[in-house]
Amino acid sequence: MQPRGLSVTEAYAVADRLPGWLTEDQARCLYDAAAAVPPGSTVVEIGSHHGRSAVMLAAALPPAARLVAVDPFPDDWRYGAAGTEAAFRANLAGAVLADVVDLRVATSAEVRAGWHGALHLVYVDGKHDYWTCRDDLRWSEHVVAGGTVLVHDAFSSLGVTTALVRELATSGTLRYCGRVGSLARLEVARPRLTDRLRVLKELPWWGRNLLVKVLLRLRLAALARALGHHDQADPY
Ligand SMILES: C[S@@+](CC[C@H](N)C(=O)[O-])C[C@H]1O[C@@H](n2cnc3c(N)ncnc32)[C@H](O)[C@@H]1O
């Protein structure tokens, strides 16, 4: 389905010009998930930055569906800067997607506190500390049975991973389906024991990614390369 007239390849050509953290495979995963929601439904994105992921989600939406993008754009965030909100708006307008995106300049917790209505897809890529991520995962309470929750940096961040593993170990309504790099795909469904065990199998990959991050901070990129990481940026 190409409701906005943008194929996944065209959407990625737009998104790839924007700063942000999303591989092509992850971008395609977002596009496919958004294309699968029913017409007229709502998708929520937590953490929008310059719109790299929002372009992929918005470009794939079926008719009458909308993307609610949530970001307070704090200047004091590591990559935050004055003008990020304006850049997001301009990037979505430039891709002729602004009319399907409802930007909320607020924290995830603030928007969720007043949220009513069912969702079919939530993308979590906001603040990466344990407590905020645990709170962000509560957006899944608004997702219909069989709906999807995608979590970025699921296996490359101390805070996100510990929040996610804790949630998936105890949740009776979220099952782990797999990952694209560090983008985890969850379904709102009763987890089986095999789903819970599958998460634990990812932990060596998480350990490798944390080690790569330490090596990059120590300027030991050659050692990171020996672990298969060929980028200057952290793994995601
Ligand atoms: C990793 S970036 C998101 C990247 C974006 N998804 C992309 O594709 O480029 C994290 C974002 O979370 C936002 N953020 C920080 N605190 C937040 C909060 N409490 N609620 C929602 N977003 C938050 C930051 O402003 C930042 O834009």
The ligand as a Tripos MOL2 file, in Angstrom:
@<TRIPOS>MOLECULE
LIG
   27    29     1     0     0
SMALL
NO_CHARGES

@<TRIPOS>ATOM
      1 C1         17.0080    9.0960   19.7840 C.3       1 LIG1
      2 S1         16.1720   10.5920   19.5620 S.3       1 LIG1
      3 C2         14.8480   10.1740   18.4930 C.3       1 LIG1
      4 C3         15.3080    9.9140   17.1040 C.3       1 LIG1
      5 C4         14.2230    9.8660   16.0810 C.3       1 LIG1
      6 N1         13.2450    8.8390   16.3690 N.3       1 LIG1
      7 C5         14.8520    9.6630   14.7130 C.2       1 LIG1
      8 O1         14.4400    8.8080   13.9740 O.co2     1 LIG1
      9 O2         15.7940   10.3850   14.3910 O.co2     1 LIG1
     10 C6         15.3780   10.7910   21.1000 C.3       1 LIG1
     11 C7         14.3730   11.9140   21.1260 C.3       1 LIG1
     12 O3         13.6520   11.8400   22.3420 O.3       1 LIG1
     13 C8         13.3020   13.1480   22.7110 C.3       1 LIG1
     14 N2         12.9210   13.1600   24.1190 N.ar      1 LIG1
     15 C9         13.6820   13.4590   25.2050 C.ar      1 LIG1
     16 N3         12.9410   13.3630   26.3200 N.ar      1 LIG1
     17 C10        11.7020   12.9790   25.9240 C.ar      1 LIG1
     18 C11        10.4780   12.6960   26.6150 C.ar      1 LIG1
     19 N4         10.3970   12.7880   27.9420 N.pl3     1 LIG1
     20 N5          9.3900   12.3420   25.8870 N.ar      1 LIG1
     21 C12         9.4720   12.2460   24.5310 C.ar      1 LIG1
     22 N6         10.6010   12.4780   23.8320 N.ar      1 LIG1
     23 C13        11.6900   12.8430   24.5240 C.ar      1 LIG1
     24 C14        14.5360   13.9600   22.3690 C.3       1 LIG1
     25 O4         14.2240   15.3280   22.2290 O.3       1 LIG1
     26 C15        14.9830   13.3050   21.0650 C.3       1 LIG1
     27 O5         14.4870   13.9980   19.9500 O.3       1 LIG1
@<TRIPOS>BOND
     1     1     2 1
     2     2     3 1
     3     2    10 1
     4     3     4 1
     5     4     5 1
     6     5     6 1
     7     5     7 1
     8     7     8 2
     9     7     9 1
    10    10    11 1
    11    11    12 1
    12    11    26 1
    13    12    13 1
    14    13    14 1
    15    13    24 1
    16    14    15 ar
    17    14    23 ar
    18    15    16 ar
    19    16    17 ar
    20    17    18 ar
    21    17    23 ar
    22    18    19 1
    23    18    20 ar
    24    20    21 ar
    25    21    22 ar
    26    22    23 ar
    27    24    25 1
    28    24    26 1
    29    26    27 1
@<TRIPOS>SUBSTRUCTURE
     1 LIG1         1 GROUP 0 **** ****
